[in-house]
Amino acid sequence: MTIFPFSRFVVNDRSMVPNYEPGDHVLTFNWWYVRLGDVVVFEADNKFFIKRVNKLVNNLVFVGGDNLRESSKFAPINRKQVVGRVVLKY
Amino acid sequence: MNFLRVVDSIFKPSIAFAHCDVPCGIYDPRPAQIAAETVVKMVEKIEGLTKENPTVADRNLFVRAVWTKEEHARKCKEELLILWTDFFKPEHLEMFPSLHETFWKAAKLCSLNKQEVSMEAALELKKAVDEIAGMFAKAKASIKK
């Protein structure tokens, strides 16, 4: 779990369109458990990514993009990789 | 909200990539492996069902297991296609001369497992996908060097 309760990010790229456009700023709340349907920011390969939680199996979190036109395949991540869930777009 | 934007102008926020698989180059064979294992499990379930005088519950489970097998065989093929066309590059053919044939056979096995209920075919698919996962691991290791 991250030390800070909140984190700020800027969305890059289009796989979360139309809900999150490139350039949107988002605030995550990091001190809560992940739920199905949550939009989360997670860390992988030294980068941060924003996706929606599609499925939860034990410690595995399956994520995907909202933009159905663009392929947004991502391997399941570990819960520990989740930084926080998006609570605000600004 | 403006306050947060002011904060962002002073303390830059991190970038959260809403990426698509091609631009960021992040791939993983695990979804294909999970899909192949699901096909094996579904065949196991289907073969374990009562054949004589099935109940409504048996028929319901049969339909669901067949549907799940179909869906995961399709998913497996989709994941394999992404690895084949997006991750593996021409230079990998030197490392794995049978790369194309391996992927082609695995894709064919995905279709076969949709058409049939066969533990042999399901296990062959799992073996093929695990072989591809092995190739992926070696290819990735060679990139890091």
gemmi code that builds the backbone of each chain (N, CA, C; Angstrom):
import gemmi

chains = {
    "A": [
        ("MET", (0.852, -1.187, 0.000), (0.000, 0.000, 0.000), (0.893, 1.244, 0.000)),
        ("THR", (0.489, 2.294, -0.766), (1.311, 3.502, -0.847), (1.198, 4.292, 0.456)),
        ("ILE", (2.271, 5.057, 0.732), (2.306, 5.877, 1.954), (1.240, 6.963, 1.882)),
        ("PHE", (1.151, 7.589, 0.711), (0.253, 8.736, 0.583), (-1.164, 8.282, 0.275)),
        ("PRO", (-2.166, 8.899, 0.896), (-3.554, 8.492, 0.636), (-4.027, 8.875, -0.759)),
        ("PHE", (-3.442, 9.929, -1.331), (-3.869, 10.392, -2.647), (-2.666, 10.534, -3.579)),
        ("SER", (-2.912, 10.324, -4.876), (-1.872, 10.548, -5.885), (-2.509, 11.195, -7.104)),
        ("ARG", (-1.702, 11.947, -7.844), (-2.222, 12.659, -9.031), (-1.545, 12.127, -10.278)),
        ("PHE", (-2.337, 11.981, -11.334), (-1.806, 11.489, -12.595), (-2.432, 12.237, -13.763)),
        ("VAL", (-1.714, 12.211, -14.892), (-2.273, 12.736, -16.142), (-2.431, 11.557, -17.091)),
        ("VAL", (-3.586, 11.454, -17.720), (-3.850, 10.323, -18.612), (-3.151, 10.542, -19.963)),
        ("ASN", (-2.520, 9.499, -20.422), (-1.841, 9.528, -21.718), (-2.384, 8.384, -22.553)),
        ("ASP", (-2.655, 8.609, -23.808), (-3.147, 7.586, -24.730), (-4.658, 7.333, -24.596)),
        ("ARG", (-5.190, 6.461, -25.471), (-6.622, 6.481, -25.707), (-7.418, 5.248, -25.282)),
        ("SER", (-6.816, 4.313, -24.580), (-7.583, 3.086, -24.362), (-8.648, 3.210, -23.271)),
        ("MET", (-8.775, 4.406, -22.655), (-9.850, 4.605, -21.675), (-10.893, 5.613, -22.160)),
        ("VAL", (-10.767, 5.984, -23.439), (-11.765, 6.887, -24.055), (-13.104, 6.128, -24.122)),
        ("PRO", (-14.276, 6.683, -23.914), (-14.523, 8.120, -23.742), (-14.500, 8.598, -22.299)),
        ("ASN", (-14.327, 7.667, -21.356), (-14.418, 8.073, -19.955), (-13.222, 8.887, -19.488)),
        ("TYR", (-12.044, 8.559, -20.037), (-10.836, 9.317, -19.697), (-10.097, 9.617, -20.987)),
        ("GLU", (-10.004, 10.903, -21.263), (-9.351, 11.323, -22.503), (-7.882, 11.607, -22.213)),
        ("PRO", (-7.045, 11.549, -23.241), (-5.646, 11.949, -23.044), (-5.607, 13.388, -22.536)),
        ("GLY", (-4.804, 13.633, -21.508), (-4.727, 14.986, -20.940), (-5.583, 15.177, -19.714)),
        ("ASP", (-6.518, 14.278, -19.441), (-7.325, 14.378, -18.212), (-6.411, 14.188, -17.002)),
        ("HIS", (-6.693, 14.942, -15.965), (-5.975, 14.757, -14.704), (-6.864, 13.917, -13.792)),
        ("VAL", (-6.279, 12.978, -13.094), (-7.056, 12.132, -12.179), (-6.404, 12.092, -10.805)),
        ("LEU", (-7.270, 11.920, -9.817), (-6.806, 11.788, -8.433), (-7.152, 10.375, -7.982)),
        ("THR", (-6.193, 9.665, -7.413), (-6.484, 8.324, -6.903), (-6.496, 8.344, -5.382)),
        ("PHE", (-7.327, 7.467, -4.826), (-7.322, 7.243, -3.388), (-6.657, 5.894, -3.180)),
        ("ASN", (-5.593, 5.869, -2.401), (-4.723, 4.701, -2.337), (-4.917, 3.807, -1.111)),
        ("TRP", (-5.726, 4.225, -0.201), (-5.885, 3.467, 1.042), (-7.187, 2.697, 1.070)),
        ("TRP", (-7.491, 1.996, 0.006), (-8.752, 1.243, -0.044), (-8.556, -0.004, -0.890)),
        ("TYR", (-9.445, -1.000, -0.702), (-9.298, -2.222, -1.489), (-9.888, -2.019, -2.883)),
        ("VAL", (-9.403, -2.854, -3.798), (-9.853, -2.765, -5.192), (-11.172, -3.509, -5.356)),
        ("ARG", (-12.091, -2.903, -6.107), (-13.386, -3.562, -6.361), (-13.597, -3.707, -7.862)),
        ("LEU", (-14.465, -4.630, -8.227), (-14.818, -4.838, -9.625), (-15.414, -3.550, -10.185)),
        ("GLY", (-14.958, -3.176, -11.379), (-15.491, -1.964, -11.997), (-14.718, -0.710, -11.664)),
        ("ASP", (-13.864, -0.763, -10.675), (-13.047, 0.409, -10.320), (-12.088, 0.735, -11.456)),
        ("VAL", (-11.843, 2.011, -11.646), (-10.752, 2.430, -12.526), (-9.552, 2.621, -11.606)),
        ("VAL", (-8.467, 1.962, -11.946), (-7.305, 1.980, -11.064), (-6.065, 2.442, -11.807)),
        ("VAL", (-5.122, 2.973, -11.049), (-3.788, 3.225, -11.585), (-2.886, 2.173, -10.957)),
        ("PHE", (-2.099, 1.510, -11.791), (-1.196, 0.486, -11.274), (0.182, 0.676, -11.902)),
        ("GLU", (1.143, 0.009, -11.303), (2.520, 0.141, -11.769), (2.954, -1.155, -12.445)),
        ("ALA", (3.590, -1.029, -13.590), (4.131, -2.195, -14.281), (5.297, -1.721, -15.132)),
        ("ASP", (6.377, -2.506, -15.126), (7.536, -2.148, -15.947), (7.977, -0.706, -15.743)),
        ("ASN", (7.994, -0.278, -14.492), (8.436, 1.090, -14.137), (7.600, 2.203, -14.758)),
        ("LYS", (6.361, 1.892, -15.107), (5.447, 2.924, -15.609), (4.134, 2.783, -14.865)),
        ("PHE", (3.332, 3.865, -14.921), (1.991, 3.798, -14.351), (0.991, 3.633, -15.486)),
        ("PHE", (-0.060, 2.845, -15.216), (-1.109, 2.630, -16.208), (-2.456, 2.846, -15.555)),
        ("ILE", (-3.419, 3.271, -16.383), (-4.789, 3.454, -15.895), (-5.706, 2.529, -16.686)),
        ("LYS", (-6.455, 1.677, -15.975), (-7.363, 0.718, -16.600), (-8.528, 0.456, -15.648)),
        ("ARG", (-9.515, -0.266, -16.173), (-10.669, -0.631, -15.331), (-10.539, -2.076, -14.897)),
        ("VAL", (-10.960, -2.368, -13.672), (-10.905, -3.734, -13.140), (-12.066, -4.536, -13.716)),
        ("ASN", (-11.732, -5.595, -14.466), (-12.766, -6.428, -15.089), (-13.073, -7.681, -14.284)),
        ("LYS", (-12.083, -8.151, -13.548), (-12.252, -9.417, -12.844), (-11.253, -9.472, -11.700)),
        ("LEU", (-11.661, -10.135, -10.628), (-10.757, -10.315, -9.481), (-10.709, -11.797, -9.143)),
        ("VAL", (-9.519, -12.375, -9.141), (-9.365, -13.777, -8.769), (-8.236, -13.847, -7.745)),
        ("ASN", (-8.631, -14.056, -6.484), (-7.654, -14.053, -5.380), (-6.800, -12.782, -5.439)),
        ("ASN", (-5.489, -12.918, -5.635), (-4.643, -11.729, -5.676), (-4.416, -11.199, -7.083)),
        ("LEU", (-5.065, -11.813, -8.057), (-4.911, -11.371, -9.442), (-6.011, -10.385, -9.812)),
        ("VAL", (-5.608, -9.297, -10.448), (-6.562, -8.278, -10.882), (-6.496, -8.223, -12.407)),
        ("PHE", (-7.623, -8.508, -13.056), (-7.682, -8.455, -14.513), (-8.192, -7.073, -14.898)),
        ("VAL", (-7.427, -6.408, -15.756), (-7.795, -5.034, -16.124), (-7.957, -4.917, -17.633)),
        ("GLY", (-8.681, -3.895, -18.025), (-8.890, -3.661, -19.457), (-9.265, -2.212, -19.706)),
        ("GLY", (-9.170, -1.815, -20.971), (-9.517, -0.439, -21.329), (-10.997, -0.298, -21.615)),
        ("ASP", (-11.503, 0.920, -21.522), (-12.907, 1.198, -21.825), (-13.130, 1.374, -23.325)),
        ("ASN", (-12.067, 1.680, -24.034), (-12.184, 1.943, -25.461), (-12.198, 0.633, -26.214)),
        ("LEU", (-13.408, 0.203, -26.623), (-13.529, -1.123, -27.213), (-12.981, -1.176, -28.633)),
        ("ARG", (-12.786, -0.015, -29.228), (-12.281, -0.023, -30.598), (-10.792, -0.301, -30.638)),
        ("GLU", (-10.104, 0.017, -29.564), (-8.654, -0.139, -29.587), (-8.260, -1.284, -28.679)),
        ("SER", (-7.429, -2.136, -29.185), (-6.969, -3.291, -28.416), (-6.255, -2.826, -27.170)),
        ("SER", (-6.622, -3.334, -26.045), (-5.993, -2.896, -24.802), (-5.747, -4.107, -23.916)),
        ("LYS", (-5.061, -5.064, -24.494), (-4.802, -6.281, -23.757), (-3.755, -6.048, -22.694)),
        ("PHE", (-3.996, -6.575, -21.549), (-3.020, -6.460, -20.473), (-3.085, -7.734, -19.656)),
        ("ALA", (-1.930, -8.252, -19.274), (-1.892, -9.456, -18.454), (-2.454, -9.141, -17.071)),
        ("PRO", (-2.985, -10.123, -16.366), (-3.475, -9.857, -15.012), (-2.344, -9.334, -14.126)),
        ("ILE", (-2.668, -8.425, -13.265), (-1.658, -7.844, -12.373), (-1.914, -8.319, -10.954)),
        ("ASN", (-0.916, -8.135, -10.120), (-1.056, -8.480, -8.714), (-1.664, -7.282, -7.989)),
        ("ARG", (-2.449, -7.553, -6.970), (-3.056, -6.466, -6.186), (-2.013, -5.471, -5.691)),
        ("LYS", (-0.827, -5.993, -5.397), (0.224, -5.119, -4.854), (0.680, -4.075, -5.873)),
        ("GLN", (0.405, -4.345, -7.174), (0.819, -3.391, -8.187), (-0.129, -2.187, -8.266)),
        ("VAL", (-1.296, -2.321, -7.656), (-2.279, -1.235, -7.737), (-1.840, -0.089, -6.831)),
        ("VAL", (-1.778, 1.097, -7.398), (-1.416, 2.283, -6.622), (-2.656, 2.788, -5.894)),
        ("GLY", (-3.760, 2.922, -6.624), (-5.003, 3.405, -6.020), (-6.115, 3.416, -7.034)),
        ("ARG", (-7.332, 3.686, -6.561), (-8.453, 3.776, -7.487), (-8.799, 5.237, -7.747)),
        ("VAL", (-9.205, 5.475, -8.981), (-9.491, 6.850, -9.394), (-10.780, 7.307, -8.732)),
        ("VAL", (-10.692, 8.444, -8.042), (-11.884, 8.983, -7.368), (-12.316, 10.315, -7.953)),
        ("LEU", (-11.456, 10.916, -8.735), (-11.791, 12.231, -9.275), (-11.071, 12.453, -10.594)),
        ("LYS", (-11.801, 13.024, -11.525), (-11.198, 13.469, -12.787), (-11.321, 14.992, -12.788)),
        ("TYR", (-10.253, 15.678, -13.090), (-10.329, 17.142, -13.018), (-9.532, 17.833, -14.115)),
    ],
    "B": [
        ("MET", (-11.471, 21.822, -8.016), (-10.714, 21.197, -9.119), (-9.599, 22.115, -9.587)),
        ("ASN", (-9.894, 23.445, -9.636), (-8.868, 24.386, -10.062), (-7.688, 24.359, -9.117)),
        ("PHE", (-7.992, 24.150, -7.848), (-6.927, 24.074, -6.845), (-5.975, 22.936, -7.192)),
        ("LEU", (-6.540, 21.799, -7.570), (-5.700, 20.640, -7.916), (-4.873, 20.925, -9.160)),
        ("ARG", (-5.444, 21.644, -10.084), (-4.703, 21.999, -11.290), (-3.554, 22.945, -10.965)),
        ("VAL", (-3.795, 23.815, -9.999), (-2.728, 24.730, -9.562), (-1.606, 23.901, -8.932)),
        ("VAL", (-2.007, 22.940, -8.103), (-1.014, 22.045, -7.472), (-0.232, 21.326, -8.558)),
        ("ASP", (-0.960, 20.851, -9.592), (-0.300, 20.122, -10.686), (0.685, 21.001, -11.431)),
        ("SER", (0.402, 22.283, -11.505), (1.308, 23.168, -12.245), (2.606, 23.378, -11.464)),
        ("ILE", (2.513, 23.189, -10.155), (3.721, 23.360, -9.326), (4.427, 22.012, -9.149)),
        ("PHE", (3.638, 21.020, -8.779), (4.203, 19.668, -8.586), (3.621, 18.780, -9.675)),
        ("LYS", (4.420, 18.507, -10.682), (3.921, 17.768, -11.857), (3.393, 16.378, -11.479)),
        ("PRO", (2.178, 16.030, -11.955), (1.666, 14.687, -11.694), (2.394, 13.670, -12.563)),
        ("SER", (2.321, 12.413, -12.183), (2.923, 11.352, -12.994), (2.005, 11.045, -14.159)),
        ("ILE", (2.578, 10.441, -15.174), (1.777, 10.041, -16.334), (1.206, 8.655, -16.078)),
        ("ALA", (-0.081, 8.511, -16.353), (-0.734, 7.191, -16.282), (-1.092, 6.814, -17.713)),
        ("PHE", (-0.407, 5.826, -18.223), (-0.627, 5.423, -19.604), (-1.911, 4.609, -19.721)),
        ("ALA", (-2.803, 5.069, -20.591), (-4.002, 4.286, -20.925), (-3.645, 3.634, -22.246)),
        ("HIS", (-2.703, 2.722, -22.176), (-2.030, 2.306, -23.402), (-2.784, 1.221, -24.134)),
        ("CYS", (-2.378, 1.061, -25.342), (-2.827, -0.101, -26.095), (-1.610, -0.988, -26.300)),
        ("ASP", (-1.813, -2.245, -26.529), (-0.696, -3.184, -26.476), (0.412, -2.864, -27.467)),
        ("VAL", (0.123, -2.343, -28.608), (1.170, -2.141, -29.603), (2.150, -1.031, -29.222)),
        ("PRO", (1.695, 0.175, -28.892), (2.641, 1.258, -28.659), (3.577, 1.022, -27.475)),
        ("CYS", (3.092, 0.499, -26.380), (3.917, 0.406, -25.186), (4.737, -0.868, -25.146)),
        ("GLY", (4.430, -1.823, -25.972), (5.254, -3.022, -26.063), (5.280, -3.866, -24.813)),
        ("ILE", (4.176, -3.936, -24.092), (4.145, -4.778, -22.897), (3.276, -5.993, -23.204)),
        ("TYR", (3.871, -7.158, -23.170), (3.171, -8.391, -23.534), (3.367, -9.439, -22.470)),
        ("ASP", (2.481, -10.391, -22.449), (2.586, -11.460, -21.456), (1.811, -12.672, -21.962)),
        ("PRO", (2.408, -13.869, -21.875), (1.695, -15.062, -22.359), (0.712, -15.625, -21.326)),
        ("ARG", (0.701, -15.049, -20.124), (-0.156, -15.645, -19.085), (-1.649, -15.689, -19.444)),
        ("PRO", (-2.212, -14.636, -20.057), (-3.645, -14.737, -20.433), (-3.917, -15.922, -21.347)),
        ("ALA", (-2.990, -16.199, -22.284), (-3.169, -17.345, -23.175), (-3.070, -18.648, -22.377)),
        ("GLN", (-2.142, -18.692, -21.422), (-1.978, -19.899, -20.606), (-3.209, -20.131, -19.722)),
        ("ILE", (-3.718, -19.062, -19.146), (-4.913, -19.189, -18.298), (-6.092, -19.671, -19.144)),
        ("ALA", (-6.225, -19.134, -20.354), (-7.322, -19.535, -21.247), (-7.196, -21.010, -21.614)),
        ("ALA", (-5.975, -21.463, -21.921), (-5.766, -22.868, -22.292), (-6.079, -23.793, -21.104)),
        ("GLU", (-5.679, -23.388, -19.916), (-5.985, -24.201, -18.716), (-7.489, -24.266, -18.479)),
        ("THR", (-8.176, -23.170, -18.771), (-9.635, -23.159, -18.615), (-10.281, -24.142, -19.583)),
        ("VAL", (-9.752, -24.222, -20.798), (-10.277, -25.182, -21.784), (-10.127, -26.605, -21.239)),
        ("VAL", (-8.968, -26.917, -20.670), (-8.744, -28.247, -20.087), (-9.762, -28.516, -18.979)),
        ("LYS", (-9.958, -27.534, -18.121), (-10.910, -27.702, -17.001), (-12.327, -27.928, -17.506)),
        ("MET", (-12.688, -27.205, -18.550), (-14.058, -27.337, -19.058), (-14.268, -28.708, -19.687)),
        ("VAL", (-13.262, -29.201, -20.409), (-13.371, -30.536, -20.999), (-13.507, -31.572, -19.879)),
        ("GLU", (-12.758, -31.353, -18.824), (-12.843, -32.256, -17.653), (-14.268, -32.249, -17.090)),
        ("LYS", (-14.834, -31.076, -16.982), (-16.194, -30.958, -16.430), (-17.208, -31.632, -17.344)),
        ("ILE", (-17.067, -31.363, -18.648), (-18.034, -31.909, -19.612), (-17.955, -33.432, -19.612)),
        ("GLU", (-16.737, -33.956, -19.616), (-16.572, -35.418, -19.651), (-17.039, -36.069, -18.354)),
        ("GLY", (-17.060, -35.294, -17.279), (-17.479, -35.833, -15.984), (-18.981, -35.816, -15.754)),
        ("LEU", (-19.722, -35.231, -16.689), (-21.172, -35.125, -16.499), (-21.879, -36.459, -16.759)),
        ("THR", (-23.019, -36.607, -16.117), (-23.823, -37.821, -16.307), (-24.329, -37.879, -17.736)),
        ("LYS", (-24.137, -39.039, -18.367), (-24.595, -39.171, -19.752), (-26.012, -39.746, -19.830)),
        ("GLU", (-26.342, -40.633, -18.886), (-27.669, -41.250, -18.876), (-28.606, -40.398, -18.021)),
        ("ASN", (-29.760, -40.072, -18.537), (-30.785, -39.309, -17.815), (-30.239, -38.065, -17.105)),
        ("PRO", (-29.638, -37.169, -17.864), (-29.129, -35.958, -17.215), (-30.269, -35.119, -16.649)),
        ("THR", (-30.021, -34.499, -15.517), (-31.032, -33.631, -14.905), (-30.967, -32.260, -15.576)),
        ("VAL", (-31.878, -31.422, -15.208), (-31.863, -30.044, -15.728), (-30.569, -29.353, -15.288)),
        ("ALA", (-30.160, -29.619, -14.053), (-28.915, -29.025, -13.532), (-27.713, -29.512, -14.353)),
        ("ASP", (-27.725, -30.788, -14.725), (-26.637, -31.340, -15.556), (-26.587, -30.634, -16.908)),
        ("ARG", (-27.773, -30.458, -17.491), (-27.836, -29.821, -18.804), (-27.384, -28.374, -18.734)),
        ("ASN", (-27.763, -27.721, -17.646), (-27.358, -26.322, -17.442), (-25.834, -26.227, -17.351)),
        ("LEU", (-25.254, -27.121, -16.585), (-23.797, -27.121, -16.414), (-23.110, -27.447, -17.732)),
        ("PHE", (-23.700, -28.369, -18.476), (-23.157, -28.758, -19.779), (-23.082, -27.538, -20.715)),
        ("VAL", (-24.199, -26.821, -20.782), (-24.270, -25.653, -21.669), (-23.240, -24.605, -21.243)),
        ("ARG", (-23.165, -24.371, -19.945), (-22.239, -23.343, -19.442), (-20.784, -23.750, -19.694)),
        ("ALA", (-20.495, -25.043, -19.493), (-19.113, -25.519, -19.686), (-18.726, -25.434, -21.170)),
        ("VAL", (-19.647, -25.789, -22.036), (-19.368, -25.704, -23.481), (-19.149, -24.246, -23.884)),
        ("TRP", (-19.998, -23.375, -23.360), (-19.868, -21.942, -23.692), (-18.539, -21.396, -23.192)),
        ("THR", (-18.158, -21.771, -21.973), (-16.895, -21.296, -21.390), (-15.704, -21.836, -22.177)),
        ("LYS", (-15.789, -23.109, -22.588), (-14.721, -23.710, -23.406), (-14.570, -22.923, -24.703)),
        ("GLU", (-15.681, -22.642, -25.340), (-15.700, -21.905, -26.611), (-15.061, -20.524, -26.434)),
        ("GLU", (-15.493, -19.847, -25.376), (-15.036, -18.470, -25.133), (-13.535, -18.429, -24.838)),
        ("HIS", (-13.069, -19.393, -24.065), (-11.651, -19.373, -23.698), (-10.747, -19.877, -24.809)),
        ("ALA", (-11.252, -20.768, -25.651), (-10.478, -21.182, -26.827), (-10.337, -19.977, -27.770)),
        ("ARG", (-11.406, -19.196, -27.873), (-11.375, -17.983, -28.702), (-10.395, -16.961, -28.123)),
        ("LYS", (-10.450, -16.789, -26.794), (-9.568, -15.844, -26.104), (-8.104, -16.256, -26.251)),
        ("CYS", (-7.869, -17.550, -26.143), (-6.519, -18.091, -26.258), (-5.952, -17.738, -27.626)),
        ("LYS", (-6.762, -17.946, -28.657), (-6.329, -17.666, -30.037), (-6.029, -16.175, -30.190)),
        ("GLU", (-6.860, -15.347, -29.600), (-6.682, -13.891, -29.686), (-5.374, -13.461, -29.019)),
        ("GLU", (-5.113, -14.015, -27.846), (-3.880, -13.673, -27.119), (-2.651, -14.160, -27.882)),
        ("LEU", (-2.755, -15.352, -28.461), (-1.622, -15.894, -29.223), (-1.340, -15.023, -30.440)),
        ("LEU", (-2.411, -14.552, -31.068), (-2.255, -13.708, -32.255), (-1.509, -12.422, -31.919)),
        ("ILE", (-1.806, -11.850, -30.754), (-1.132, -10.616, -30.330), (0.363, -10.870, -30.126)),
        ("LEU", (0.674, -11.988, -29.449), (2.092, -12.308, -29.231), (2.782, -12.555, -30.570)),
        ("TRP", (2.154, -13.305, -31.424), (2.742, -13.703, -32.704), (3.004, -12.482, -33.587)),
        ("THR", (2.009, -11.623, -33.697), (2.119, -10.515, -34.654), (2.762, -9.255, -34.066)),
        ("ASP", (2.654, -9.069, -32.734), (3.134, -7.815, -32.152), (4.438, -7.956, -31.363)),
        ("PHE", (4.583, -9.062, -30.623), (5.780, -9.176, -29.789), (6.972, -9.739, -30.578)),
        ("PHE", (6.767, -10.901, -31.198), (7.879, -11.563, -31.874), (8.251, -10.824, -33.153)),
        ("LYS", (9.574, -10.630, -33.307), (10.091, -9.871, -34.448), (10.836, -10.815, -35.382)),
        ("PRO", (11.183, -10.353, -36.588), (11.900, -11.220, -37.542), (13.194, -11.805, -36.945)),
        ("GLU", (13.878, -11.006, -36.104), (15.138, -11.521, -35.538), (14.925, -12.722, -34.629)),
        ("HIS", (13.698, -12.910, -34.128), (13.423, -14.052, -33.254), (13.381, -15.364, -34.027)),
        ("LEU", (13.267, -15.259, -35.348), (13.243, -16.487, -36.152), (14.578, -17.216, -36.098)),
        ("GLU", (15.642, -16.452, -35.862), (16.953, -17.101, -35.715), (16.982, -17.923, -34.430)),
        ("MET", (16.388, -17.342, -33.378), (16.366, -18.063, -32.089), (15.397, -19.237, -32.148)),
        ("PHE", (14.281, -19.052, -32.832), (13.226, -20.074, -32.868), (12.812, -20.316, -34.326)),
        ("PRO", (13.537, -21.173, -35.026), (13.241, -21.392, -36.446), (11.826, -21.908, -36.693)),
        ("SER", (11.259, -22.610, -35.697), (9.911, -23.157, -35.901), (8.827, -22.262, -35.293)),
        ("LEU", (9.163, -20.976, -35.109), (8.233, -20.049, -34.436), (6.868, -19.987, -35.117)),
        ("HIS", (6.891, -19.755, -36.436), (5.611, -19.608, -37.155), (4.800, -20.890, -37.102)),
        ("GLU", (5.496, -22.009, -37.266), (4.770, -23.282, -37.270), (4.164, -23.559, -35.894)),
        ("THR", (4.919, -23.209, -34.844), (4.440, -23.424, -33.471), (3.165, -22.618, -33.231)),
        ("PHE", (3.196, -21.354, -33.661), (2.013, -20.504, -33.463), (0.848, -20.993, -34.314)),
        ("TRP", (1.141, -21.392, -35.547), (0.078, -21.855, -36.448), (-0.614, -23.090, -35.874)),
        ("LYS", (0.204, -24.015, -35.373), (-0.359, -25.249, -34.781), (-1.177, -24.924, -33.540)),
        ("ALA", (-0.683, -23.996, -32.727), (-1.408, -23.616, -31.506), (-2.751, -22.982, -31.866)),
        ("ALA", (-2.755, -22.128, -32.892), (-4.002, -21.491, -33.336), (-4.980, -22.544, -33.840)),
        ("LYS", (-4.448, -23.532, -34.570), (-5.296, -24.627, -35.076), (-5.885, -25.428, -33.909)),
        ("LEU", (-5.081, -25.598, -32.868), (-5.566, -26.339, -31.697), (-6.670, -25.567, -30.976)),
        ("CYS", (-6.586, -24.245, -31.006), (-7.671, -23.435, -30.418), (-8.978, -23.754, -31.136)),
        ("SER", (-8.913, -23.786, -32.468), (-10.124, -24.085, -33.260), (-10.605, -25.503, -32.996)),
        ("LEU", (-9.674, -26.440, -32.933), (-10.038, -27.845, -32.708), (-10.761, -28.001, -31.376)),
        ("ASN", (-10.291, -27.282, -30.369), (-10.919, -27.385, -29.052), (-12.296, -26.734, -29.011)),
        ("LYS", (-12.577, -25.860, -29.927), (-13.936, -25.318, -30.044), (-14.840, -26.366, -30.689)),
        ("GLN", (-14.270, -27.075, -31.685), (-15.069, -28.032, -32.453), (-15.333, -29.315, -31.674)),
        ("GLU", (-14.371, -29.706, -30.839), (-14.464, -31.018, -30.187), (-14.430, -30.908, -28.670)),
        ("VAL", (-14.873, -31.999, -28.041), (-14.687, -32.143, -26.591), (-13.678, -33.269, -26.451)),
        ("SER", (-12.424, -32.923, -26.280), (-11.360, -33.933, -26.287), (-10.268, -33.533, -25.309)),
        ("MET", (-10.036, -34.374, -24.324), (-8.988, -34.065, -23.339), (-7.627, -34.054, -24.035)),
        ("GLU", (-7.477, -34.947, -25.021), (-6.206, -35.010, -25.742), (-5.925, -33.673, -26.435)),
        ("ALA", (-6.929, -33.148, -27.110), (-6.776, -31.864, -27.821), (-6.551, -30.727, -26.831)),
        ("ALA", (-7.252, -30.768, -25.693), (-7.120, -29.695, -24.693), (-5.705, -29.691, -24.101)),
        ("LEU", (-5.193, -30.888, -23.822), (-3.842, -30.973, -23.245), (-2.775, -30.593, -24.273)),
        ("GLU", (-3.051, -30.918, -25.529), (-2.121, -30.513, -26.600), (-2.083, -28.994, -26.726)),
        ("LEU", (-3.240, -28.380, -26.570), (-3.301, -26.913, -26.628), (-2.502, -26.321, -25.480)),
        ("LYS", (-2.698, -26.852, -24.293), (-1.973, -26.352, -23.108), (-0.466, -26.493, -23.307)),
        ("LYS", (-0.070, -27.624, -23.859), (1.364, -27.885, -24.089), (1.912, -26.884, -25.123)),
        ("ALA", (1.132, -26.638, -26.171), (1.564, -25.713, -27.227), (1.711, -24.289, -26.679)),
        ("VAL", (0.752, -23.897, -25.851), (0.790, -22.538, -25.287), (1.958, -22.409, -24.295)),
        ("ASP", (2.200, -23.464, -23.531), (3.344, -23.440, -22.596), (4.661, -23.356, -23.366)),
        ("GLU", (4.708, -24.001, -24.522), (5.912, -23.944, -25.359), (6.129, -22.511, -25.846)),
        ("ILE", (5.058, -21.858, -26.236), (5.138, -20.467, -26.683), (5.561, -19.566, -25.522)),
        ("ALA", (5.038, -19.844, -24.339), (5.421, -19.061, -23.153), (6.926, -19.205, -22.885)),
        ("GLY", (7.445, -20.409, -23.120), (8.887, -20.649, -22.956), (9.690, -19.828, -23.961)),
        ("MET", (9.211, -19.791, -25.191), (9.885, -19.005, -26.239), (9.846, -17.532, -25.878)),
        ("PHE", (8.704, -17.101, -25.365), (8.540, -15.697, -24.975), (9.546, -15.328, -23.879)),
        ("ALA", (9.670, -16.200, -22.879), (10.581, -15.926, -21.759), (12.023, -15.805, -22.256)),
        ("LYS", (12.391, -16.694, -23.163), (13.774, -16.665, -23.708), (13.984, -15.407, -24.545)),
        ("ALA", (12.977, -15.064, -25.335), (13.096, -13.871, -26.185), (13.215, -12.623, -25.322)),
        ("LYS", (12.410, -12.572, -24.258), (12.429, -11.406, -23.363), (13.771, -11.300, -22.638)),
        ("ALA", (14.288, -12.464, -22.231), (15.577, -12.484, -21.531), (16.691, -11.984, -22.458)),
        ("SER", (16.572, -12.303, -23.722), (17.609, -11.889, -24.660), (17.532, -10.392, -24.927)),
        ("ILE", (16.376, -9.783, -24.745), (16.228, -8.325, -24.926), (16.910, -7.598, -23.784)),
        ("LYS", (16.782, -8.173, -22.554), (17.309, -7.480, -21.362), (18.825, -7.447, -21.370)),
        ("LYS", (19.450, -8.450, -22.063), (20.916, -8.520, -22.025), (21.599, -7.344, -22.698)),
    ],
}
model = gemmi.Model(1)
for chain_id, residues in chains.items():
    chain = gemmi.Chain(chain_id)
    for i, (resn, *xyz) in enumerate(residues, 1):
        res = gemmi.Residue()
        res.name, res.seqid = resn, gemmi.SeqId(i, " ")
        for name, pos in zip(("N", "CA", "C"), xyz):
            atom = gemmi.Atom()
            atom.name, atom.element = name, gemmi.Element(name[0])
            atom.pos, atom.b_iso = gemmi.Position(*pos), 0.0
            res.add_atom(atom)
        chain.add_residue(res)
    model.add_chain(chain)
structure = gemmi.Structure()
structure.add_model(model)
structure.setup_entities()
